[in-house]
């Protein structure tokens, strides 16, 4: 499950369900949440935010109606495919790769060589 940080201001004019919906939509739009990422269950998010289950359920339903998430019984609610610009998604993965390369002690040249080799091998397969 992806770490989703949502903050609800109960004093704001905007209803809590809309605050939740807008923040999740923003995380999807920015590439912080990627296709396939799981959202917390409705019950878990409601408990974390101190909201009624129906409030979070409404936010999830609106996100699903907009095509941003999909809900399946055993899989839960996940970010839907097709609502990310390729560059945002690839940039996010590149950042994750760079972090992993640094943690593994690789220098820039070695990490870039790995990417070049991967690109070459996928070009041959296509």
MOSUL-V514455 format. One record per residue. N is the residue number from 1. RES is the residue in one small letter. PHI is phi in radians with two decimals (NA if undefined). PSI is psi in whole degrees, -180 to 180 (* if undefined). Layout:
N|RES|PHI|PSI / N|RES|PHI|PSI
This chain:
1|x|NA|138 / 2|x|-1.40|145 / 3|x|-1.37|108 / 4|x|-1.88|120 / 5|x|-1.83|111 / 6|x|-2.13|139 / 7|x|-2.17|131 / 8|x|-2.03|128 / 9|x|-1.77|106 / 10|x|-1.21|-14 / 11|x|-1.57|-10 / 12|x|-1.24|156 / 13|x|-1.24|-29 / 14|x|-1.30|132 / 15|x|-1.08|150 / 16|x|-0.98|-40 / 17|x|-1.07|-36 / 18|x|-1.26|-35 / 19|x|-1.09|-44 / 20|x|-1.11|-48 / 21|x|-1.02|-48 / 22|x|-1.13|-40 / 23|x|-1.20|-41 / 24|x|-1.17|-42 / 25|x|-1.04|-40 / 26|x|-1.11|-41 / 27|x|-1.13|-36 / 28|x|-1.21|-46 / 29|x|-1.11|-32 / 30|x|-1.46|-11 / 31|x|1.56|3 / 32|x|-1.19|-31 / 33|x|-1.97|128 / 34|x|-1.96|162 / 35|x|-0.90|132 / 36|x|1.65|-18 / 37|x|-1.10|136 / 38|x|-1.55|138 / 39|x|-1.59|157 / 40|x|-1.05|156 / 41|x|-1.11|159 / 42|x|-1.00|-45 / 43|x|-1.10|-43 / 44|x|-1.13|-45 / 45|x|-1.16|-41 / 46|x|-1.05|-44 / 47|x|-1.13|-44 / 48|x|-1.09|-36 / 49|x|-1.63|-9 / 50|x|1.24|34 / 51|x|-1.97|164 / 52|x|-1.23|147 / 53|x|-0.99|-41 / 54|x|-1.11|-29 / 55|x|-1.15|-48 / 56|x|-1.20|-39 / 57|x|-1.03|-39 / 58|x|-1.12|-42 / 59|x|-1.07|-45 / 60|x|-1.11|-40 / 61|x|-1.11|-40 / 62|x|-1.20|-37 / 63|x|-1.14|-38 / 64|x|-1.20|-41 / 65|x|-1.09|-31 / 66|x|-1.42|-6 / 67|x|1.43|12 / 68|x|-1.48|-30 / 69|x|-2.31|164 / 70|x|-2.37|144 / 71|x|-2.07|128 / 72|x|-2.23|146 / 73|x|-0.82|-69 / 74|x|-1.43|-20 / 75|x|-1.52|-17 / 76|x|1.39|-158 / 77|x|-1.76|125 / 78|x|-2.22|158 / 79|x|-1.21|131 / 80|x|-1.31|155 / 81|x|-1.38|158 / 82|x|1.55|0 / 83|x|-1.97|25 / 84|x|-2.22|138 / 85|x|-1.23|141 / 86|x|-0.96|-41 / 87|x|-1.15|-34 / 88|x|-1.18|-46 / 89|x|-1.14|-47 / 90|x|-1.15|-38 / 91|x|-1.07|-40 / 92|x|-1.11|-44 / 93|x|-1.15|-37 / 94|x|-1.11|-40 / 95|x|-1.11|-43 / 96|x|-1.09|-41 / 97|x|-1.08|-45 / 98|x|-1.06|-41 / 99|x|-1.09|-46 / 100|x|-1.09|-40 / 101|x|-1.10|-44 / 102|x|-1.09|-45 / 103|x|-1.09|-30 / 104|x|-1.43|-4 / 105|x|1.46|16 / 106|x|-1.36|145 / 107|x|-1.53|171 / 108|x|-1.00|-44 / 109|x|-1.09|-43 / 110|x|-1.14|-41 / 111|x|-1.15|-43 / 112|x|-1.14|-37 / 113|x|-1.08|-40 / 114|x|-1.05|-44 / 115|x|-1.16|-44 / 116|x|-1.02|-46 / 117|x|-1.10|-39 / 118|x|-1.14|-42 / 119|x|-1.11|-42 / 120|x|-1.10|-44 / 121|x|-1.20|-34 / 122|x|-1.32|-27 / 123|x|-1.20|-36 / 124|x|-1.19|-34 / 125|x|-1.29|-27 / 126|x|-1.33|*
